[in-house]
Amino acid sequence: MIVEVINTGSELLLGNTVNTHLAFLGQELFPLGLRIARQVTVPDGEEIRDALVEALARADIILVTGGLGPTTDDITREITAELLHLPLIEDQATWTAIQERFARRGFEMTARNRRQAQAPQGSTVLANPNGTAPGLYLRHAEGGVTRHLFLIPGPPRELRPMFQDTIAPILKQLTAGHTPLLSRRWLVIGLGESKVESIIGEALLAIPGLELGYCARPGAVEVRCIGSSAALAAAEAIITEKLPTQVAGEGGASLEEVVVHRLTALGKTLAAAESCTGGNLANKITNIPGASAIFLAGFVTYSNESKTRALGVPAELIAQHGAVSDPVARAMAEGALDRASADFALATTGVAGPGGGTPDKPVGTVFIALAIRGAATRVSRHSFPTDRATFKDLTVQTALDVLRAVLA
Amino acid sequence: MIVEVINTGSELLLGNTVNTHLAFLGQELFPLGLRIARQVTVPDGEEIRDALVEALARADIILVTGGLGPTTDDITREITAELLHLPLIEDQATWTAIQERFARRGFEMTARNRRQAQAPQGSTVLANPNGTAPGLYLRHAEGGVTRHLFLIPGPPRELRPMFQDTIAPILKQLTAGHTPLLSRRWLVIGLGESKVESIIGEALLAIPGLELGYCARPGAVEVRCIGSSAALAAAEAIITEKLPTQVAGEGGASLEEVVVHRLTALGKTLAAAESCTGGNLANKITNIPGASAIFLAGFVTYSNESKTRALGVPAELIAQHGAVSDPVARAMAEGALDRASADFALATTGVAGPGGGTPDKPVGTVFIALAIRGAATRVSRHSFPTDRATFKDLTVQTALDVLRAVLA
């Protein structure tokens, strides 16, 4: 079955909002044996019509996100009804639920909210416990083919539970009897994309029915294989044989997952002392379920004084070498190791920019230190002259890889 | 001029990677007077052809991302050349640059890398200082119309500088003489989307040439206006008159920007004590340039012991009430205020899940505390029963809004 996704919303095309729906839906659909063949983003308004007409001509399952809100720019419901020649009829249960929701939250209703209770005739209303706009499921039969059209509200905290609780069960019925393919990803560190392919590509392509992809990541190459469980087992054997030391993460694990899982397996603990990454390292680590077993404490020591007070970095050391320096990174890591009683401590200090650069230490300069209980502290200097957010991400990736290499 | 974006990459449709290119390009194009009319994502491989054919029939400017790497699944260059009937010719400067790059990084070259030096005849090669694949710019004249086609490498740290340094100047020439529209966004807190529209919608729609949009955000509604500077000034007058206390951020400022800017204006400082948000709060704040002027220190106290050691939360308090409790949130905030000598301190403690819930405090329960120098600490309890990452984001948004309300 061919699946297409239509994301509506001018904010996506203006760049005010990053589209996280596509990745969410792609991840959720795959285990159901479904893959998105094409995704399109259109602005709010009449352009939704063209995208719907095109998708209806190609796809069996169409997921449309957004445009179900109460405001005048939300017209997905109306355009769909018009296109399929279905009258809009008020759904009593929805109207009651909307009224109750407003009463519960103490928000004032307006006439516009009543529009959200309307549903194209014959559609199935998908309850939305997290917002006013229900989802809608329409079966559209034309020329002997039935298309399955889902209209889903745009806010992620409404869309996600609605997909998992209501839409996924419907899709499961539609795909009953299919054997879904499996997907696995491996993160390869320290080799270029072309080199990775030259080592494993030919052998992997010889596996019948295996789909192979490569994706360059910061400091790593992700190898993606899709196929039957037998094909994936064959791929795994080849990858672990031919790249014995370079595979950091299996199953598409991120570096932070690899680090959390290795530390958990070893029964070791971690602390973080962050200046320039400002909590990004701790945040990435604590995104991993189970991180509380290994992550003891993070110190975001943005000011010089806090480096001294929270981590015991001598003020003279900062005065002498500057906060962005090898000795201060070292003292931060050792301070965090000590204060948190951890087995490992990572520290970052650098110039994220846009301000703060000097000829000696231009914007992008960063020192990463790893303190290890019972072993010498390691410090490395790097340069990531880029925008502030990318700088923080690259620094965190590099710090995680420094630790990974030690844990390997 | 009509702009379309084609993002290639199976990883985007499988959900392994979030598409951040679209938002980046949308933000960069707007000040040039250009808006993206439509965006499509297709998998690696032959599907790029259909998307290109369709875009060439509709758009004046087409930006294609991805598929320029050295591996066998990267064929954007080849498909484009074939579609436009252009032979591929090796570009000597590119080949030299690739060889130098490999030598500099100590990476081994493979035969595949030489493919990346090929360019369709007549195209302009766009240098890539951050990777091996250059970008390509093709002018395609057909039926008296010239289409401008840009092929851009997929890794964000290659795409972003290439767009800003090389492509934007070309687009500026193409759009010379146009007067770009302006965009402004306001974040409205504490009112539903329909209520916001009922207050300001009619008056805003009466402004000639103003384009109006609403977007529901966690705990807020974003109002977006696009138009001439006169239209935007009129919109601002209406919004600030009709929503005098509810507008948190102007110009599309995020809550963290609002908080950083208010604290900077007031000359006040902030500390953070995070348990369940694990550094996400500090990370959001330190994403804002200039945050170092107001953010002194963050304490990511994930373990109970670290709450005691880093923040001075009495161990008995944790034993008696549990780490996720009103008294512990309060003690964390007050401990951070004290240890960092800050004017304000925010603390979070909750159950992010998936594990760790109890009947009393199910997954999603969170306490947020705000300690204020010279005033009483405020603690509030919330419930965000959702996935781990969304839970962390909603908690941070709510904490920032607690502070914003005090600073207003």
Interface residues (C-beta under 8 A of the other chain):
Chain A: G9 S10 E11 L12 L13 L14 G15 N16 T17 V18 N19 T20 L22 A23 F24 L25 G26 Q27 E28 L29 F30 R35 I36 A37 R38 Q39 V40 T41 V42 P43 D44 E47 A51 G69 P70 T71 T72 D73 D74 F102 R105 F107 E108 M109 T110 A111 R112 N113 G131 T132 G154 P155 P156 R157 R160 P161 S183 R185 L191 G192 E193 S194 K195 E197 S198 G201 L205 L212 G213 Y214 C215 A216 R217 P218 E222 R224 G252 A272 E274 T277 G278 G279 N280 L281 A282 N283 I285 T286 N287 P289 G290 A291 S292 F295 L296 A297 G298 F299 V300 T301 Y302 S303 E305 S306 R309 A310 R339 A340 S341 A352 G353 P354 G355 G356 T386 D387 R388 A389 T390 K392 L394
Chain B: G9 S10 E11 L12 L13 L14 G15 N16 T17 V18 N19 T20 L22 A23 F24 L25 G26 Q27 E28 L29 F30 R35 I36 A37 R38 Q39 V40 T41 V42 P43 D44 E47 A51 G69 P70 T71 T72 D73 D74 F102 R105 F107 E108 M109 T110 R112 N113 G131 T132 G154 P155 P156 R157 R160 P161 S183 R185 L191 G192 E193 S194 K195 E197 S198 G201 L205 L212 G213 Y214 C215 A216 R217 P218 E222 R224 G252 A272 E274 T277 G278 G279 N280 L281 A282 N283 I285 T286 N287 P289 G290 A291 S292 F295 L296 A297 G298 F299 V300 T301 Y302 S303 E305 S306 R309 A310 R339 A340 S341 A352 G353 P354 G355 G356 T386 D387 R388 A389 T390 K392 L394
